[in-house]
Amino acid sequence: MDQEQTIQDVMTRVVAVVQAHGVSPESLSSVATHLASVTAQLPQWQRALRAAQPREELLYELSIDPETGIALCLVSDGPGSVSPPHEHHTWAVIAGGSGTELNRIYRQIEGWSRRVVEVERIALGSGNTLMLTEESIHATEVIGDTATYHLHLYGKALSRLPKFSNRTFEAVTDV
């Protein structure tokens, strides 16, 4: 990155891309590339924000665009943190900063409303990105003994989403 960017600079660019091109694989890829370049600044942004302790999950809301509702968060998950399979009800782009988080991607089992089967695993670390659609279902697990710091960009503020327990699924191994 040529120059240091503020959180507002990042949001201005992200909102401009989404407003100009809509939400598509191409526009989210552009946003993901930009977020990955910004992760070099995470140490500066996280100075005042403590890292998660083992099995703790911390979400720091950095900015919410008042017009679109797009939300940028810094997330720190402690070693041993695991989330169940869940959906967001909005698109998301995650850019790895430090630490490693294993993302399990799932698909719903036909005929079952809240059961899913794993279809892919993606390790998200420094410089890696993950794009999730509104329909994507994933689970996370921190790998190693270091807390993560990752940027999470959501199409809507998490406070506008249904309660987390209403967005979770049961993972099964055989169908």
N, C-alpha and C positions, 0 to 999 in steps of 0.2 A: 504494500500500500504506500502511495506516494506521500501522503500526509495524514496526520492524526485526524480522526473523525469523531465528532460528538455523537451521542445517542440520537439527538435530533437529526443530524445529517443522515444517519443510517435510516431512520424512519422516513425522512423526506424522499430518499431514493427508492426505498421499498414501496411506499405508497404510490409514487409516480409510475413505477413499473406496473403495478397491479391495476392502477386506474387506466393506463394507456393500453395495456395488453390483456387485461382480464386475468383470471386464474386459469392457467393452462400449464402443461408440463414444461413448455418453453419458458414462460414467464417465471414459474417457480424455480426453474434451473438457473435463470439469471439472478434471482434473489438469493438462491443458495450459494452461488459463486461469490456474490457480494458479501454475504454473511461470513463465509469461510475466510475471506480476506480481512474481515474486521476482527476475527478471533485473536489476532496478534495483540489487540488492545485490551483483551480481557483482564490481564493482570492489573492494569490501571483502573478499570471499572470496578473490579472486585475488591479493591483495597479496603473499602468501608463495609464490605459484606462478608460475613464469616462463612467458611467452608462447612459443609454438613458433617456431622459426626457419624460414626457407624450406624447404619440402618435409618438415618434421618434424611428427609427430603426437604430442601428449601427452595422456594420459588420467589425470586425478586422481580417484581414488575418494574421494568425500566421506563416504558412509555406505552401509551395507548393513543392511537390517532383518533381525535374526536370526530372526524368525518366518516372514516371507514370502519372504525372499531378494531383495526389491526393492532395487535399487541406484541411488544418485544419484551422478553423476559430473560433473566439470567438464572439458570437452574444449577444448584449444587446438590448432588446426591452423594451420600456417604457410602463408604465401603459396606457391602452386604445389602444395600438397598435393592429391593425388588418390587416391581409393580405388576399387578395382574393384567391379563389381556384387557385392553380398553380401547374405546374410540373417542375421538375428540368432538365430533359433530361440526368440525371445521377443518380446513386445510392447515398444515403446519410444515415449517421448515426448521430443521435442527442442525446447528453447526457445532461440531466438537471443538472444544477449547483445550481442556486438560482432563486427564483421566480417561478411562475407557468404559463405555456403556454398551452392553450387548442388547440389541433390539431384536426381538422375535416378532416376525410379521405373520399374521394369521388370516385365514379366510373362514367365513361362516359355513357351517355344515348345513347343507340343504335339508329342510324339514325341521330344523332345530333353531329356535329363535335366539338363544343365548349361548350356544356351544360353538367352539372354534377349533381348528386344527392348524398347527404351525406349517408354514410353507417356505419360510426363508429366515436366515439369521444374518444380521448386519452389525459388525463391530464399529461403533462410532467413537473415534478418538480425535486427536488434534488434527484439524484441517479437513476432516471428513464431514459430509453432509448427508442428511436424510430428508426426503420429501414425502409427506403423507397427504393423501386426499381426504376429503370429508368422510369417505366411507372406510378408510384404512383402520385396521385393528392391529395394535402392537402391544408388546409388554417389554419392560426394561429390567436390566440387572447390571449393577455396577460390578465390573471385573477388576480384581486387584485390590490393593490396600490404600488407594488414593481416592479422595473425593473428586467428583467430576465438577467441572464448570463448563456448561454448554449454553449457547444462545438458542432460545426457542422463540420462533416467530409464529403467531397464530392468526388466523383470519378473523377471529373474534377474541375478545378478552375472556379469560377463563371464568370470570365471575358471571358471564352471560350464558355459560353452558349448563346443561342439566347436572345435577349432583353426581359426583364421581361414581358412587355405588350404582347409579342407574346407567352408567356407561360401560360397565365391566361385563366380561364374558367368562365362561368356564372352558378351559383348555382340555381337550381330550387327545389321546394318542392314537386311538384306532377308531375308524369310522365304520 
